[in-house]
Each structure stands twice: as structure tokens, then as C-alpha cells.
Amino acid sequence: MSRTVRTALAQTFPTLLTLPILALLAALDWLPWSVLLAVPLALGVQVAVTLLRTGSGSEG
């Protein structure tokens, strides 16, 4: 795994920490389940944007 990919994944870690909190809130019916299901999509977008910003394509 390249350094750029590790950096992108490390930058998504704080967003990943919200997953258990959102799961708890959804289990208590304080939050719609659709919000919880949107987190993986948001993580994917965040990784993609981070990879584009760091220029992973130029490192091979």
C-alpha cells in the first residue's frame, strides 16, 4: 500500500469514528437509518477526493 493511500485512509479515520455513534442514535430512533447507510458513501467520496488532492496518479 502506497504512502498516499495510507494518508487518504488515515484522513478518513475521524469520519469512520462517527459510525458507532450514528448506529447508536439510529438504534434509539433518534436518527433515520438512511443517515447511517450514507456514511460508507461519504467515506468513499472522502477517500477519492483526498487521493485526487494528493496526486496519487503521479506516484504510480
PEVEN-V463033 format. One record per pair of residues at least 4 apart in sequence whose C-alpha atoms are under 7 Angstrom apart, sorted by the first residue. I is the first residue (numbers start at 1). J is the second residue. D is the distance in whole Angstrom. If there is no record, write none. Layout:
((I;J;D) (I;J;D))
//
This chain:
((1;5;6) (1;6;7) (2;6;6) (3;7;6) (4;8;6) (4;51;7) (4;54;7) (4;56;6) (5;9;6) (5;51;7) (6;10;6) (7;11;6) (8;12;7) (8;47;6) (8;50;6) (8;51;6) (9;13;7) (9;47;6) (12;16;6) (12;43;7) (12;46;7) (12;47;7) (13;17;6) (18;22;6) (19;23;6) (20;24;6) (21;25;6) (22;26;6) (22;36;6) (23;27;6) (23;36;6) (24;28;6) (25;29;6) (25;30;5) (25;31;5) (26;30;6) (26;31;5) (26;32;6) (26;33;6) (33;37;6) (34;38;6) (35;39;7) (38;42;6) (39;43;6) (40;44;6) (41;45;6) (42;46;6) (43;47;6) (44;48;6) (45;49;6) (46;50;6) (47;51;6) (48;52;6) (49;53;6) (50;54;6) (51;55;6) (51;56;6) (52;56;7))
//
